[in-house]
Amino acid sequence: MTRVSLALLILVTACGGSPKSTATKKDTLTERQRDSILAQSKLPNAAAIGKAMKVADSTSAHIRAADTAQ
């Protein structure tokens, strides 16, 4: 009976919280801003995010340059 009570408590706690409070929370950062913050963090392999962003920017710049040259 103790395991069932514990499982029920965990389930109720996980599902708790009013929908109104979670629905009104909007993320104000763009994906790029979040990635930039992560890239500058001390997390393991965070520098790879910054490198990937630079590669993506470089590729986008090359594509834009090719599009305007035509």
C-alpha positions, 0 to 999 in steps of 0.5 A: 500500500505504501508504494501505491501511495507514493506513486499517487503522490508523485503523479499528483505532484507532477501534474500539479500547478494551475494551467493558468500560471503555466499558460501565461508564461511566454518565452521572450528569447528567440532560439538564437538568443538561447543558443548564444547563451548556451554557447557562452556557458560553462556546460560541457561541449557548449563551445560546439554550439557557438561553432555550429552557429558560426558555420550556419551564419557562414553558410547563410552568408554564402547562400545570400551572396550567391542569390544576389549574384544571379 
